[in-house]
Amino acid sequence: MVQEWEIWSCANHAIKVHGENAAIFAAMRSDELMEEGDLAAAKFFRRIVTAINRLSEGSMGRVH
C-alpha cells in the first residue's frame, strides 16, 4: 500500500520536473497505465494528480 507521504513526494517531484505541466504529465501517465491494464498504478497516478492540483492551487491556479 502506498503511503500518503509518497503521493505528496511524487507530486512535489513532478512539479519540480514538469512545472505547470505536472498534472497533465501525471494524468497522461495514469491513462497509459490504465490502457496497459495496470489499474493500481493508474490509481496511484490519479492520486498524484489530485496532490499536484492541491499544491498548485495557490501558486499557479488549478491545473486540470
C-alpha positions as CSV (number, residue, x, y, z in Angstrom):
1,M,0.0,0.0,0.0
2,V,1.2,3.4,-0.9
3,Q,1.7,5.9,2.0
4,E,0.3,9.4,1.8
5,W,3.7,10.9,2.1
6,E,4.8,9.1,-1.0
7,I,2.0,10.7,-3.0
8,W,3.0,14.1,-1.9
9,S,6.6,13.4,-2.5
10,C,5.9,12.3,-6.1
11,A,3.6,15.3,-6.6
12,N,6.4,17.7,-5.5
13,H,8.9,15.9,-7.7
14,A,6.6,16.1,-10.7
15,I,6.1,19.9,-10.2
16,K,9.9,20.4,-10.0
17,V,10.5,18.4,-13.2
18,H,7.4,19.4,-15.3
19,G,6.4,22.7,-13.8
20,E,2.9,23.8,-14.7
21,N,2.5,20.7,-16.9
22,A,3.0,18.3,-13.9
23,A,-0.7,17.5,-13.6
24,I,-1.0,16.9,-17.3
25,F,2.0,14.6,-17.3
26,A,0.7,12.6,-14.3
27,A,-2.8,12.3,-15.9
28,M,-1.4,11.1,-19.2
29,R,0.7,8.5,-17.4
30,S,-2.4,7.4,-15.5
31,D,-4.2,7.0,-18.8
32,E,-1.3,5.0,-20.3
33,L,-1.2,2.7,-17.3
34,M,-5.0,2.2,-17.5
35,E,-4.7,1.2,-21.1
36,E,-2.0,-1.3,-20.2
37,G,-4.3,-2.8,-17.6
38,D,-2.3,-1.7,-14.5
39,L,-5.2,-0.3,-12.5
40,A,-3.3,0.0,-9.2
41,A,-0.6,2.1,-10.8
42,A,-3.2,4.2,-12.7
43,K,-4.9,4.9,-9.4
44,F,-1.6,5.9,-7.9
45,F,-1.0,8.5,-10.6
46,R,-4.6,9.8,-10.2
47,R,-3.8,10.4,-6.6
48,I,-0.7,12.3,-7.6
49,V,-2.8,14.5,-10.0
50,T,-5.0,15.4,-7.0
51,A,-2.0,16.2,-4.9
52,I,-0.4,18.3,-7.7
53,N,-3.7,20.3,-8.1
54,R,-3.8,20.9,-4.3
55,L,-0.2,22.1,-4.3
56,S,-0.7,24.2,-7.4
57,E,-3.9,26.0,-6.4
58,G,-2.1,28.8,-4.6
59,S,0.7,29.4,-6.9
60,M,-0.5,28.6,-10.4
61,G,-4.2,28.2,-10.2
62,R,-6.0,24.9,-10.6
63,V,-4.4,22.6,-13.1
64,H,-6.6,20.0,-14.9
